[in-house]
C-alpha cells in the first residue's frame, strides 16, 4: 500500500486548499477512503470519509459544510477540497483506507495571517 498526499501549504483564514492523495498497491476502487489530521500535541482527528463508489461521504461537525471529499477511481486519487479555512484547521493531513490505520507521510496545512 502506498499513499502520497500533496497540496498542503500556507493559507490565510477564510482561504481554500485542495489536497490530493495518490494511492497504489491495492484495489482502490473497492476501498472506502478517509482523510484524518493531526495537529501538534494532539491526537488523530477524523476529517472525512467516502465510500468506494464516491457517492456517499461523511464529515464530523468540524468539517461539515466547509470540506468536500471526492475521488477519481480511474486515477486512484482521493481529494479533499477545504474552504473557509480556520487557524484551528492547521495540522498535518493524511489519507488512509478507512479500514486500516496505515497512512501516508501527510501534507502540512497551515492557516495563518
FIDRENLO-748413 format. One record per atom (N, C-alpha, C, O, CB): residue in one letter; residue number from 1; x negated, y, z; atom name. Coordinates in steps of 0.001 Angstrom, whole numbers, plus 500000, padded with zeros to 6 digits. Each point is the difference from the previous one (the first is absolute). Glycine has a CB too. Layout:
BEGIN
 type seq     c1     c2     c3 atom
    A NUM      X      Y      Z   CA
...
end
This chain:
BEGIN
 type seq     c1     c2     c3 atom
    X   1 499151 498808 500000    N
    X   1 500849 501192 500000   CA
    X   1 499115 501242 500000    C
    X   1 499093 500138 500821    O
    X   1 502753 498625 500408   CB
    X   2 498437 502132 497836    N
    X   2 499290 501276 499983   CA
    X   2 501006 501127 499874    C
    X   2 500882 499980 499141    O
    X   2 497082 498946 499828   CB
    X   3 501884 502058 501910    N
    X   3 500872 501162 500024   CA
    X   3 499113 501232 500060    C
    X   3 499143 500113 500875    O
    X   3 502742 498605 500272   CB
    X   4 498321 502199 497925    N
    X   4 499171 501202 499948   CA
    X   4 500903 501221 499928    C
    X   4 500685 500226 499002    O
    X   4 497440 498514 499858   CB
    X   5 501865 502039 502209    N
    X   5 500815 501203 500068   CA
    X   5 499237 501203 499447    C
    X   5 498772 500056 500061    O
    X   5 502432 499006 501936   CB
    X   6 499543 501892 497466    N
    X   6 499403 501237 499500   CA
    X   6 501045 501099 500034    C
    X   6 501186 499746 500212    O
    X   6 497210 498972 498317   CB
    X   7 501140 502517 501258    N
    X   7 500915 501122 499905   CA
    X   7 500064 500892 501222    C
    X   7 500688 501021 499990    O
    X   7 500581 497588 498506   CB
    X   8 498031 501021 502546    N
    X   8 500003 500834 501187   CA
    X   8 499211 501284 499791    C
    X   8 499374 500198 498959    O
    X   8 500853 497753 502424   CB
    X   9 499813 502916 499621    N
    X   9 499266 501248 499918   CA
    X   9 500480 500984 501028    C
    X   9 500731 499659 500930    O
    X   9 498907 499952 496669   CB
    X  10 499932 501630 502215    N
    X  10 500388 501093 500888   CA
    X  10 501124 500791 499346    C
    X  10 499889 500402 498842    O
    X  10 497774 499729 502132   CB
    X  11 503398 500090 499751    N
    X  11 501145 500732 499470   CA
    X  11 500556 500892 501090    C
    X  11 499913 499676 501185    O
    X  11 500621 498467 497193   CB
    X  12 500037 502981 501220    N
    X  12 500600 500923 500965   CA
    X  12 501362 499482 500458    C
    X  12 500655 499251 499275    O
    X  12 498125 502677 499654   CB
    X  13 501646 498465 502259    N
    X  13 501348 499626 500448   CA
    X  13 501047 500419 498976    C
    X  13 499950 501098 499445    O
    X  13 499316 499122 502944   CB
    X  14 501675 498886 497377    N
    X  14 501019 500226 498988   CA
    X  14 499627 499490 498621    C
    X  14 500836 499976 499097    O
    X  14 499835 501978 502199   CB
    X  15 498089 497643 498538    N
    X  15 499535 499519 498710   CA
    X  15 500344 498544 499742    C
    X  15 500681 499348 500791    O
    X  15 497504 502294 499366   CB
    X  16 501323 497867 498711    N
    X  16 500310 498635 499567   CA
    X  16 498733 499258 499602    C
    X  16 499007 500599 499587    O
    X  16 503251 500159 499639   CB
    X  17 497804 497941 500906    N
    X  17 498954 499098 499510   CA
    X  17 500661 498733 499500    C
    X  17 501067 499611 500476    O
    X  17 497221 501337 501134   CB
    X  18 501070 498411 497428    N
    X  18 500457 498702 499523   CA
    X  18 498880 498989 500190    C
    X  18 498939 500112 499387    O
    X  18 502621 500969 498932   CB
    X  19 498678 497954 502515    N
    X  19 499033 498942 500241   CA
    X  19 500279 498831 499066    C
    X  19 501145 499732 499637    O
    X  19 498617 500981 502771   CB
    X  20 499178 498604 497214    N
    X  20 500103 498798 499184   CA
    X  20 499261 498855 500678    C
    X  20 499040 500215 500740    O
    X  20 501138 501178 497166   CB
    X  21 500276 497404 501834    N
    X  21 499330 498817 500516   CA
    X  21 499957 498967 498879    C
    X  21 501034 499496 499563    O
    X  21 499735 500974 502830   CB
    X  22 498033 499227 497156    N
    X  22 499802 498985 498969   CA
    X  22 499798 498654 500666    C
    X  22 499126 499849 500854    O
    X  22 499872 501848 497569   CB
    X  23 501799 497332 501193    N
    X  23 499969 498686 500631   CA
    X  23 499535 498938 499012    C
    X  23 500275 500084 498802    O
    X  23 501571 500618 502742   CB
    X  24 497455 498311 498968    N
    X  24 499573 498877 499181   CA
    X  24 499749 498794 500892    C
    X  24 499886 500123 501220    O
    X  24 499099 501439 497077   CB
    X  25 500932 497276 501078    N
    X  25 499682 498789 500740   CA
    X  25 501184 499245 500564    C
    X  25 499830 499006 500707    O
    X  25 498092 502086 499821   CB
    X  26 503275 499373 499164    N
    X  26 501199 499295 500447   CA
    X  26 501126 500327 499026    C
    X  26 499852 500849 499120    O
    X  26 499408 499222 503327   CB
    X  27 501869 499242 497725    N
    X  27 501146 500207 499124   CA
    X  27 500744 501254 500458    C
    X  27 500944 499920 500786    O
    X  27 499255 497581 498758   CB
    X  28 499371 503642 499964    N
    X  28 500490 501295 500470   CA
    X  28 501507 500122 499873    C
    X  28 500661 500468 500927    O
    X  28 497165 500529 498434   CB
    X  29 502721 498597 499525    N
    X  29 501429 500214 499752   CA
    X  29 500890 499146 500899    C
    X  29 501214 500200 500033    O
    X  29 498214 500361 497620   CB
    X  30 499992 498500 503066    N
    X  30 500764 499144 500906   CA
    X  30 499909 500449 501452    C
    X  30 500613 499397 500881    O
    X  30 498999 498731 497550   CB
    X  31 499631 502921 501815    N
    X  31 499741 500425 501378   CA
    X  31 500621 501350 500318    C
    X  31 499884 500945 499219    O
    X  31 498007 497763 500717   CB
    X  32 502773 501380 501222    N
    X  32 500361 501309 500527   CA
    X  32 498718 500705 500425    C
    X  32 499066 499366 500489    O
    X  32 503221 499808 500282   CB
    X  33 497678 502132 499038    N
    X  33 498804 500774 500330   CA
    X  33 500360 501116 500970    C
    X  33 501135 500476 500033    O
    X  33 497855 498990 497720   CB
    X  34 500033 500937 503025    N
    X  34 500219 501037 501001   CA
    X  34 498845 500988 500023    C
    X  34 498873 499689 499615    O
    X  34 502467 498701 501742   CB
    X  35 498974 502787 499096    N
    X  35 498996 500991 500360   CA
    X  35 500054 500168 501525    C
    X  35 501072 500060 500602    O
    X  35 499120 501147 497124   CB
    X  36 498631 498865 502864    N
    X  36 499881 500299 501411   CA
    X  36 498928 501067 500148    C
    X  36 499247 500260 499061    O
    X  36 501486 497394 501624   CB
    X  37 499191 502962 500483    N
    X  37 498976 501024 500215   CA
    X  37 499461 499910 501418    C
    X  37 500625 499432 500896    O
    X  37 500482 502067 497416   CB
    X  38 497724 499074 501858    N
    X  38 499391 500038 501323   CA
    X  38 499295 501333 500185    C
    X  38 499070 500334 499265    O
    X  38 500647 497155 500744   CB
    X  39 500732 503261 500974    N
    X  39 499362 501258 500362   CA
    X  39 498911 499722 501041    C
    X  39 500051 498981 500688    O
    X  39 502086 502319 498815   CB
    X  40 496889 499590 500615    N
    X  40 498916 499786 500969   CA
    X  40 500540 499775 501408    C
    X  40 500809 500783 500498    O
    X  40 497695 500637 498092   CB
    X  41 501045 497515 502038    N
    X  41 500392 499715 501370   CA
    X  41 501386 499429 500170    C
    X  41 500462 499816 501126    O
    X  41 498053 501968 499490   CB
    X  42 502166 497929 498265    N
    X  42 501358 499479 500081   CA
    X  42 500100 498640 499318    C
    X  42 499096 499575 499280    O
    X  42 501792 502768 500771   CB
    X  43 500214 497002 500189    N
    X  43 500225 498695 499403   CA
    X  43 500501 500090 498580    C
    X  43 500206 501086 499458    O
    X  43 500262 498047 502784   CB
    X  44 499725 499707 497165    N
    X  44 500536 499918 498648   CA
    X  44 501475 500362 500006    C
    X  44 500772 499504 500821    O
    X  44 497545 498729 498586   CB
    X  45 502065 502640 499665    N
    X  45 501388 500432 499883   CA
    X  45 500541 499628 498634    C
    X  45 499376 500290 498980    O
    X  45 500208 501597 502621   CB
    X  46 501560 497481 498375    N
    X  46 500652 499642 498743   CA
    X  46 500518 501256 499321    C
    X  46 500586 500869 500647    O
    X  46 500047 496870 500271   CB
    X  47 499150 502356 497769    N
    X  47 500401 501159 499210   CA
    X  47 501123 499653 499036    C
    X  47 500961 500759 499872    O
    X  47 496726 500142 500325   CB
    X  48 502206 497975 499129    N
    X  48 501025 499620 499040   CA
    X  48 499756 498583 499496    C
    X  48 498884 499483 500068    O
    X  48 501393 502922 499263   CB
    X  49 500777 496985 500168    N
    X  49 499899 498683 499366   CA
    X  49 500889 499948 498780    C
    X  49 500978 500740 499898    O
    X  49 498513 498192 502306   CB
    X  50 500165 500192 496872    N
    X  50 500796 499821 498784   CA
    X  50 500074 498519 499682    C
    X  50 499042 499257 500209    O
    X  50 500279 503018 498910   CB
    X  51 501835 497304 500371    N
    X  51 500182 498582 499695   CA
    X  51 499280 499642 498708    C
    X  51 499553 500893 499281    O
    X  51 502665 499117 501903   CB
    X  52 497661 498705 498505    N
    X  52 499238 499612 498810   CA
    X  52 500526 500612 498708    C
    X  52 499217 500378 499129    O
    X  52 500256 497521 502033   CB
    X  53 501843 502200 498709    N
    X  53 500566 500555 498778   CA
    X  53 499950 501505 499899    C
    X  53 500224 500560 498927    O
    X  53 501215 497505 501048   CB
    X  54 498272 502596 501126    N
    X  54 499874 501453 499982   CA
    X  54 501302 500763 500099    C
    X  54 500018 501217 499820    O
    X  54 497995 498426 498859   CB
    X  55 503088 499657 501609    N
    X  55 501286 500708 500040   CA
    X  55 500515 500236 501412    C
    X  55 501085 500551 500180    O
    X  55 499430 498442 497631   CB
    X  56 498729 500601 503172    N
    X  56 500375 500267 501388   CA
    X  56 498780 500443 500772    C
    X  56 498918 499430 499863    O
    X  56 502935 498884 500023   CB
    X  57 498334 502714 500931    N
    X  57 498898 500539 500787   CA
    X  57 500487 500333 501396    C
    X  57 501192 500207 500226    O
    X  57 497717 500706 497703   CB
    X  58 500157 499137 502999    N
    X  58 500322 500349 501375   CA
    X  58 499000 501000 500545    C
    X  58 498825 499999 499632    O
    X  58 502207 497755 500701   CB
    X  59 499460 503099 500552    N
    X  59 499173 501046 500583   CA
    X  59 500370 500191 501472    C
    X  59 501163 499838 500368    O
    X  59 498629 501298 497378   CB
    X  60 499242 499203 503091    N
    X  60 500334 500407 501362   CA
    X  60 500461 501457 499969    C
    X  60 499821 500676 498987    O
    X  60 498494 497683 502007   CB
    X  61 502269 502131 500086    N
    X  61 500458 501398 500016   CA
    X  61 498897 501009 499683    C
    X  61 500283 501056 499433    O
    X  61 501408 498256 502233   CB
    X  62 497072 500389 498683    N
    X  62 498913 500966 499805   CA
    X  62 499695 500267 498529    C
    X  62 499484 501066 499666    O
    X  62 499570 498175 502492   CB
    X  63 501255 499814 496960    N
    X  63 499700 500186 498579   CA
    X  63 501234 500018 499108    C
    X  63 499919 500361 498826    O
    X  63 497928 498540 501605   CB
    X  64 503266 500718 500114    N
    X  64 501243 499979 499205   CA
    X  64 500319 501405 499503    C
    X  64 499844 500976 500735    O
    X  64 501029 497060 500600   CB
    X  65 499565 502060 497436    N
    X  65 500382 501255 499330   CA
    X  65 498820 500868 499607    C
    X  65 500197 501055 499397    O
    X  65 501890 498870 501884   CB
    X  66 496689 499666 499041    N
    X  66 498818 500735 499554   CA
    X  66 499096 499134 499137    C
    X  66 499360 500502 499077    O
    X  66 500766 500890 502984   CB
    X  67 499816 497315 498228    N
    X  67 499119 499091 499282   CA
    X  67 500833 499072 499118    C
    X  67 501132 499651 500336    O
    X  67 497163 500460 501533   CB
    X  68 501127 499498 497002    N
    X  68 500651 499040 499109   CA
    X  68 498991 498947 499564    C
    X  68 498950 500321 499442    O
    X  68 502672 501444 499761   CB
    X  69 498704 496997 501053    N
    X  69 499154 498887 499563   CA
    X  69 500536 499465 498678    C
    X  69 501210 499968 499775    O
    X  69 498206 499437 502625   CB
    X  70 499684 500182 496740    N
    X  70 500390 499392 498734   CA
    X  70 498901 499024 499572    C
    X  70 498929 499943 500604    O
    X  70 502416 502123 498726   CB
    X  71 498942 497182 499632    N
    X  71 499010 499032 499549   CA
    X  71 500125 499786 498505    C
    X  71 501060 500206 499409    O
    X  71 498971 498679 502832   CB
    X  72 498875 500699 497168    N
    X  72 499965 499652 498584   CA
    X  72 499456 498577 499921    C
    X  72 498794 499780 500105    O
    X  72 500865 502662 499131   CB
    X  73 501233 496605 500581    N
    X  73 499586 498603 499984   CA
    X  73 499257 499619 498724    C
    X  73 499387 498933 499942    O
    X  73 502557 500561 501502   CB
    X  74 498099 501355 497536    N
    X  74 499227 499727 498785   CA
    X  74 498539 500389 500190    C
    X  74 499120 499505 499296    O
    X  74 502936 500860 499314   CB
    X  75 497694 500527 502347    N
    X  75 498634 500474 500254   CA
    X  75 499463 499572 501363    C
    X  75 498856 500293 500346    O
    X  75 501635 501642 498188   CB
    X  76 500343 497372 502231    N
    X  76 499610 499582 501361   CA
    X  76 499582 501190 500866    C
    X  76 498952 499983 500647    O
    X  76 500315 497810 498420   CB
    X  77 501563 503220 500927    N
    X  77 499717 501207 500769   CA
    X  77 501227 500372 500824    C
    X  77 501133 499914 499529    O
    X  77 497230 500883 498715   CB
    X  78 501391 499613 502980    N
    X  78 501061 500545 500850   CA
    X  78 499621 501445 500324    C
    X  78 498833 500314 500238    O
    X  78 501742 497382 500760   CB
    X  79 500431 503171 499006    N
    X  79 499792 501428 500181   CA
    X  79 500699 500483 501266    C
    X  79 500936 499377 500499    O
    X  79 498872 500918 497014   CB
    X  80 499709 500826 502982    N
    X  80 500689 500704 501071   CA
    X  80 499965 501486 499680    C
    X  80 498957 500647 500093    O
    X  80 500430 497570 501618   CB
    X  81 501769 502312 497911    N
    X  81 500139 501436 499764   CA
    X  81 500349 500655 501322    C
    X  81 501004 499661 500626    O
    X  81 499732 499991 496964   CB
    X  82 498438 501281 502828    N
    X  82 500197 500666 501291   CA
    X  82 500235 501489 499763    C
    X  82 499150 500694 499444    O
    X  82 499388 497594 501734   CB
    X  83 502609 502181 499245    N
    X  83 500367 501405 499865   CA
    X  83 500195 500614 501381    C
    X  83 500132 499302 501005    O
    X  83 500955 500240 496761   CB
    X  84 498926 501779 502247    N
    X  84 500223 500729 501257   CA
    X  84 499076 499495 501106    C
    X  84 500439 499729 501117    O
    X  84 501951 500641 498220   CB
    X  85 496350 499510 500341    N
    X  85 499049 499435 500948   CA
    X  85 499813 500903 501218    C
    X  85 500046 501227 499913    O
    X  85 498802 497633 498188   CB
    X  86 500942 500485 503024    N
    X  86 499828 500669 501277   CA
    X  86 498642 499652 500585    C
    X  86 499435 498966 499644    O
    X  86 503046 500999 500745   CB
    X  87 496981 500855 500489    N
    X  87 498713 499655 500621   CA
    X  87 500015 498625 500670    C
    X  87 498987 499300 500004    O
    X  87 500620 503130 500351   CB
    X  88 501517 497190 500199    N
    X  88 500082 498695 500664   CA
    X  88 499997 498822 499025    C
    X  88 499947 498846 500424    O
    X  88 501301 502273 501397   CB
    X  89 498810 499164 496884    N
    X  89 499859 498930 498998   CA
    X  89 498533 499671 499732    C
    X  89 499700 499041 499289    O
    X  89 502455 501692 499668   CB
    X  90 496938 500051 501605    N
    X  90 498572 499757 499798   CA
    X  90 499611 498642 500578    C
    X  90 500249 499713 501170    O
    X  90 499299 502768 498901   CB
    X  91 499842 496698 499095    N
    X  91 499647 498632 500400   CA
    X  91 499286 499332 498830    C
    X  91 499935 500538 498895    O
    X  91 502053 499307 502704   CB
    X  92 497484 498980 498675    N
    X  92 499562 499127 498920   CA
    X  92 501189 499137 499609    C
    X  92 500633 499372 500849    O
    X  92 496942 500612 499967   CB
    X  93 502722 499992 497890    N
    X  93 501142 499265 499488   CA
    X  93 499511 498715 499332    C
    X  93 499041 499996 499228    O
    X  93 502264 502157 500446   CB
    X  94 499388 496766 500652    N
    X  94 499646 498680 499491   CA
    X  94 501207 499370 499316    C
    X  94 501142 500223 500401    O
    X  94 497137 499498 501422   CB
    X  95 501456 499495 497147    N
    X  95 501062 499160 499470   CA
    X  95 499716 498555 500401    C
    X  95 498864 499626 500289    O
    X  95 501534 501963 497760   CB
    X  96 500656 497620 501960    N
    X  96 499869 498605 500407   CA
    X  96 501174 499205 499478    C
    X  96 501053 500559 499693    O
    X  96 497677 500113 502359   CB
    X  97 501091 498038 497849    N
    X  97 501137 499134 499788   CA
    X  97 500823 500060 501283    C
    X  97 499443 499911 501094    O
    X  97 499296 498554 497264   CB
    X  98 502552 501681 501524    N
    X  98 500838 500089 501177   CA
    X  98 499833 498775 500887    C
    X  98 500121 500100 501221    O
    X  98 501499 501289 497492   CB
    X  99 498104 497461 500692    N
    X  99 499906 498744 500726   CA
    X  99 498642 499766 500641    C
    X  99 499802 498979 500657    O
    X  99 501867 500127 497786   CB
    X 100 497400 501805 501384    N
    X 100 498629 499781 500462   CA
    X 100 499489 501218 500759    C
    X 100 500497 501112 499819    O
    X 100 499088 497357 498236   CB
    X 101 499429 501311 502787    N
    X 101 499356 501110 500694   CA
    X 101 498812 500542 499213    C
    X 101 499452 501048 500341    O
    X 101 501284 497971 501830   CB
    X 102 498868 500272 496782    N
    X 102 498830 500400 499234   CA
    X 102 500258 501323 499285    C
    X 102 501048 500182 499379    O
    X 102 498313 497404 500325   CB
    X 103 499687 503333 500385    N
    X 103 500146 501314 499400   CA
    X 103 498807 500329 499117    C
    X 103 498955 499353 500079    O
    X 103 502405 501378 501883   CB
    X 104 498807 500268 497209    N
    X 104 498894 500538 499235   CA
    X 104 499164 500916 500864    C
    X 104 500259 500121 501197    O
    X 104 501080 499703 496710   CB
    X 105 497651 500833 501510    N
    X 105 499138 500916 500760   CA
    X 105 500707 501276 500421    C
    X 105 499556 500674 500929    O
    X 105 498525 498403 497838   CB
    X 106 503010 501263 500563    N
    X 106 500761 501179 500362   CA
    X 106 499557 501248 499265    C
    X 106 498925 500048 499402    O
    X 106 501422 498931 502792   CB
    X 107 500511 502033 497868    N
    X 107 499687 501300 499426   CA
    X 107 500397 501064 501020    C
    X 107 501076 499932 500594    O
    X 107 499263 499220 497014   CB
    X 108 498782 501828 502589    N
    X 108 500214 501019 501032   CA
    X 108 500931 501091 499488    C
    X 108 499818 500532 498905    O
    X 108 497908 498989 502053   CB
    X 109 503260 500795 499846    N
    X 109 500890 501127 499738   CA
    X 109 499845 500988 501146    C
    X 109 500167 499651 501168    O
    X 109 501481 498896 497533   CB
    X 110 498033 502684 500947    N
    X 110 499867 501056 501004   CA
    X 110 500911 501159 499620    C
    X 110 499903 500554 498904    O
    X 110 497704 498765 501602   CB
    X 111 503273 501033 500412    N
    X 111 500940 501091 499767   CA
    X 111 499618 501143 500938    C
    X 111 500167 499912 501216    O
    X 111 501707 498484 498076   CB
    X 112 497613 502671 500115    N
    X 112 499489 501094 500809   CA
    X 112 499910 501269 499181    C
    X 112 499888 499955 498774    O
    X 112 498840 498424 502628   CB
    X 113 501322 502748 499278    N
    X 113 499849 501289 499314   CA
    X 113 498555 500194 499584    C
    X 113 499661 501023 499407    O
    X 113 502246 499951 501911   CB
end
